[in-house]
Amino acid sequence: MHIAGFRACYPIAFALLYVYRLFRPSVVLLGGEGGTLEMQLRAIGRDDALVVVSFAPYSSEARRATVEARKAGAKIIALTDSVVAPIALNADEVLLFSVTSPSFFPSQGAAIAVVEGLLEVLVRQGGEEAVRLIGTAERQLYESGAYEQPAARRRVIESSAHQQLATRRRVPKPIRPRSTRPKRSVA
Protein backbone atom coordinates (compact mmCIF):
# COMPACT_ATOMS: atom_id res chain seq x y z
CA MET A 1 0.00 0.00 0.00
CA HIS A 2 1.25 3.44 -0.97
CA ILE A 3 -0.17 6.71 0.35
CA ALA A 4 0.27 10.13 -1.23
CA GLY A 5 -0.76 13.64 -0.28
CA PHE A 6 1.09 16.79 -1.22
CA ARG A 7 1.16 20.32 0.15
CA ALA A 8 -1.96 20.95 2.29
CA CYS A 9 -2.98 17.29 1.82
CA TYR A 10 0.25 15.96 3.33
CA PRO A 11 -1.02 15.99 6.95
CA ILE A 12 -4.10 13.99 5.90
CA ALA A 13 -1.96 11.39 4.12
CA PHE A 14 0.44 11.28 7.07
CA ALA A 15 -2.42 10.72 9.54
CA LEU A 16 -3.48 7.67 7.50
CA LEU A 17 0.11 6.41 7.30
CA TYR A 18 0.80 6.90 11.01
CA VAL A 19 -2.14 4.87 12.27
CA TYR A 20 -2.11 2.28 9.47
CA ARG A 21 1.54 1.49 10.18
CA LEU A 22 0.59 0.48 13.71
CA PHE A 23 -0.89 -2.70 12.24
CA ARG A 24 0.60 -2.84 8.73
CA PRO A 25 4.28 -1.86 8.78
CA SER A 26 4.75 -2.20 5.00
CA VAL A 27 2.73 0.94 4.18
CA VAL A 28 4.76 3.58 2.31
CA LEU A 29 4.28 7.35 2.14
CA LEU A 30 5.14 8.90 -1.21
CA GLY A 31 6.61 12.29 -0.45
CA GLY A 32 8.89 13.10 -3.34
CA GLU A 33 11.57 14.44 -1.02
CA GLY A 34 14.49 15.92 -2.92
CA GLY A 35 12.72 15.46 -6.26
CA THR A 36 12.45 11.66 -5.92
CA LEU A 37 8.73 11.25 -6.66
CA GLU A 38 9.38 9.48 -9.98
CA MET A 39 11.69 7.00 -8.21
CA GLN A 40 9.05 6.34 -5.55
CA LEU A 41 6.32 5.88 -8.16
CA ARG A 42 8.37 3.20 -9.96
CA ALA A 43 8.01 1.03 -6.83
CA ILE A 44 4.22 0.77 -7.31
CA GLY A 45 3.24 -2.57 -8.85
CA ARG A 46 0.21 -4.49 -10.06
CA ASP A 47 -0.48 -6.00 -6.61
CA ASP A 48 -0.34 -2.63 -4.85
CA ALA A 49 -2.88 0.02 -3.98
CA LEU A 50 -2.44 3.77 -3.90
CA VAL A 51 -4.46 5.96 -1.56
CA VAL A 52 -4.08 9.54 -2.76
CA VAL A 53 -5.45 12.70 -1.13
CA SER A 54 -6.08 15.96 -2.96
CA PHE A 55 -8.48 18.89 -2.87
CA ALA A 56 -8.74 22.16 -4.80
CA PRO A 57 -6.39 23.66 -5.76
CA TYR A 58 -5.26 20.22 -6.95
CA SER A 59 -1.62 19.17 -6.76
CA SER A 60 -0.03 18.06 -10.03
CA GLU A 61 2.02 15.48 -8.07
CA ALA A 62 -1.17 13.80 -6.85
CA ARG A 63 -2.47 13.50 -10.41
CA ARG A 64 0.92 12.22 -11.58
CA ALA A 65 0.87 9.56 -8.84
CA THR A 66 -2.55 8.30 -10.02
CA VAL A 67 -1.43 8.22 -13.66
CA GLU A 68 1.66 6.16 -12.82
CA ALA A 69 -0.26 3.85 -10.48
CA ARG A 70 -2.82 3.25 -13.25
CA LYS A 71 0.00 2.41 -15.72
CA ALA A 72 1.39 -0.08 -13.16
CA GLY A 73 -2.03 -1.73 -12.80
CA ALA A 74 -2.40 -0.80 -9.11
CA LYS A 75 -5.75 -0.08 -7.46
CA ILE A 76 -6.36 3.61 -6.76
CA ILE A 77 -8.45 5.04 -3.94
CA ALA A 78 -8.95 8.80 -4.18
CA LEU A 79 -9.82 10.90 -1.14
CA THR A 80 -10.95 14.21 -2.58
CA ASP A 81 -13.49 17.00 -2.60
CA SER A 82 -15.05 16.34 -6.03
CA VAL A 83 -15.91 13.47 -8.35
CA VAL A 84 -14.31 15.48 -11.17
CA ALA A 85 -11.05 16.12 -9.29
CA PRO A 86 -8.03 15.08 -11.39
CA ILE A 87 -7.24 12.18 -9.04
CA ALA A 88 -10.83 10.94 -9.12
CA LEU A 89 -10.71 10.44 -12.89
CA ASN A 90 -8.14 7.62 -12.60
CA ALA A 91 -9.49 6.13 -9.37
CA ASP A 92 -11.14 2.77 -8.78
CA GLU A 93 -12.86 4.17 -5.68
CA VAL A 94 -13.56 7.76 -4.67
CA LEU A 95 -14.18 8.85 -1.08
CA LEU A 96 -15.49 12.40 -0.93
CA PHE A 97 -15.12 15.01 1.78
CA SER A 98 -16.04 18.66 2.11
CA VAL A 99 -13.48 21.42 2.58
CA THR A 100 -16.09 24.05 3.41
CA SER A 101 -14.93 26.32 6.18
CA PRO A 102 -15.85 29.67 7.69
CA SER A 103 -12.18 30.62 7.31
CA PHE A 104 -10.33 31.63 4.18
CA PHE A 105 -8.51 28.28 4.08
CA PRO A 106 -10.09 24.91 3.25
CA SER A 107 -10.91 22.74 6.26
CA GLN A 108 -9.17 19.39 6.66
CA GLY A 109 -11.56 18.19 9.36
CA ALA A 110 -13.86 16.19 7.08
CA ALA A 111 -10.87 14.59 5.32
CA ILE A 112 -9.46 13.43 8.65
CA ALA A 113 -12.89 11.98 9.51
CA VAL A 114 -12.85 10.02 6.22
CA VAL A 115 -9.34 8.75 7.05
CA GLU A 116 -10.52 7.64 10.51
CA GLY A 117 -13.47 5.81 8.96
CA LEU A 118 -11.18 4.10 6.45
CA LEU A 119 -8.85 3.05 9.27
CA GLU A 120 -11.80 1.61 11.19
CA VAL A 121 -12.69 -0.53 8.17
CA LEU A 122 -9.07 -1.67 7.80
CA VAL A 123 -8.82 -2.64 11.48
CA ARG A 124 -12.12 -4.49 11.24
CA GLN A 125 -10.85 -6.39 8.18
CA GLY A 126 -7.62 -7.19 10.01
CA GLY A 127 -9.58 -8.55 12.97
CA GLU A 128 -7.89 -9.82 16.11
CA GLU A 129 -4.47 -9.83 14.43
CA ALA A 130 -4.74 -6.10 13.64
CA VAL A 131 -5.78 -5.38 17.23
CA ARG A 132 -2.86 -7.45 18.53
CA LEU A 133 -0.40 -5.60 16.27
CA ILE A 134 -1.74 -2.20 17.40
CA GLY A 135 -1.32 -3.23 21.02
CA THR A 136 2.23 -4.41 20.36
CA ALA A 137 3.13 -1.23 18.48
CA GLU A 138 1.69 1.02 21.18
CA ARG A 139 3.47 -0.93 23.92
CA GLN A 140 6.77 -0.58 22.01
CA LEU A 141 6.19 3.16 21.58
CA TYR A 142 5.69 3.55 25.33
CA GLU A 143 8.67 1.35 26.16
CA SER A 144 10.94 3.24 23.74
CA GLY A 145 9.98 6.57 25.27
CA ALA A 146 8.28 7.84 22.09
CA TYR A 147 4.95 8.01 23.97
CA GLU A 148 4.69 9.34 27.50
CA GLN A 149 1.93 9.30 30.09
CA PRO A 150 1.47 11.56 33.10
CA ALA A 151 3.77 10.24 35.82
CA ALA A 152 0.94 9.37 38.24
CA ARG A 153 -0.86 7.23 35.66
CA ARG A 154 2.04 5.39 33.98
CA ARG A 155 1.63 2.17 35.93
CA VAL A 156 -2.13 2.00 35.46
CA ILE A 157 -2.88 2.87 31.83
CA GLU A 158 -2.47 0.45 28.95
CA SER A 159 -3.38 1.05 25.32
CA SER A 160 -7.01 0.56 24.37
CA ALA A 161 -6.02 -2.06 21.79
CA HIS A 162 -4.05 -3.99 24.42
CA GLN A 163 -6.98 -3.83 26.83
CA GLN A 164 -9.27 -5.25 24.15
CA LEU A 165 -6.88 -8.13 23.62
CA ALA A 166 -6.57 -8.82 27.33
CA THR A 167 -10.33 -9.05 27.77
CA ARG A 168 -10.78 -11.02 24.52
CA ARG A 169 -13.38 -8.59 23.22
CA ARG A 170 -13.99 -8.31 19.53
CA VAL A 171 -13.29 -5.13 17.58
CA PRO A 172 -16.20 -2.82 18.41
CA LYS A 173 -19.00 -2.48 15.90
CA PRO A 174 -19.26 0.93 14.25
CA ILE A 175 -21.59 3.38 15.88
CA ARG A 176 -24.64 4.11 13.77
CA PRO A 177 -25.44 7.79 13.40
CA ARG A 178 -28.55 9.02 15.11
CA SER A 179 -31.46 10.17 13.04
CA THR A 180 -31.06 13.67 11.67
CA ARG A 181 -34.80 14.33 11.73
CA PRO A 182 -35.75 17.24 13.97
CA LYS A 183 -37.40 16.22 17.21
CA ARG A 184 -40.99 17.21 17.67
CA SER A 185 -41.77 19.30 20.64
CA VAL A 186 -44.76 18.36 22.67
CA ALA A 187 -46.75 21.38 23.76
C-alpha positions, 0 to 999 in steps of 0.5 A, spaced: 500 500 500 502 506 498 499 513 500 500 520 497 498 527 499 502 533 497 502 540 500 496 541 504 494 534 503 500 531 506 497 531 513 491 527 511 496 522 508 500 522 514 495 521 519 493 515 514 500 512 514 501 513 522 495 509 524 495 504 518 503 502 520 501 500 527 498 494 524 501 494 517 508 496 517 509 495 510 505 501 508 509 507 504 508 514 504 510 517 497 513 524 499 517 526 493 523 528 497 528 531 494 525 530 487 524 523 488 517 522 486 518 518 480 523 514 483 518 512 488 512 511 483 516 506 480 516 502 486 508 501 485 506 494 482 500 491 479 499 488 486 499 494 490 494 500 492 495 507 492 491 511 496 491 519 494 489 525 497 487 531 494 483 537 494 482 544 490 487 547 488 489 540 486 496 538 486 499 536 479 504 530 483 497 527 486 495 526 479 501 524 476 501 519 482 494 516 479 497 516 472 503 512 474 499 507 479 494 506 473 500 504 468 502 499 473 495 496 474 495 498 481 488 499 485 487 507 486 483 510 492 482 517 491 480 521 497 478 528 494 473 533 494 469 532 487 468 526 483 471 530 477 477 532 481 483 530 477 485 524 481 478 521 481 478 520 474 483 515 474 481 512 481 477 505 482 474 508 488 472 515 490 471 517 497 469 524 498 469 530 503 467 537 504 473 542 505 467 548 506 470 552 512 468 559 515 475 561 514 479 563 508 482 556 508 479 549 506 478 545 512 481 538 513 476 536 518 472 532 514 478 529 510 481 526 517 474 523 519 474 520 512 481 517 514 478 515 521 473 511 517 477 508 512 482 506 518 476 503 522 474 498 516 481 496 515 482 494 522 475 491 522 478 487 516 484 485 520 480 482 525 484 480 532 491 480 528 490 487 527 488 489 534 494 485 537 499 488 532 496 495 534 497 493 542 504 491 540 506 497 536 503 502 542 506 498 547 513 498 544 512 506 543 511 507 550 517 502 552 521 506 547 519 513 550 516 515 544 509 516 547 509 518 555 503 518 560 502 523 566 507 520 571 501 518 576 498 514 571 504 510 567 503 504 571 495 503 570 494 505 563 495 500 557 493 502 550 485 501 548 487 495 543 491 492 548 486 492 553 481 489 548 486 483 547 486 482 554 479 481 555 478 477 549 473 482 546 472 483 539 473 489 535 467 494 536 461 495 531 461 501 528 456 506 531 450 508 527 449 515 526 442 518 530 437 520 526 437 527 523 430 528 523 428 534 527 425 532 534 418 534 535 416 538 541 410 536 545 406 542 547 
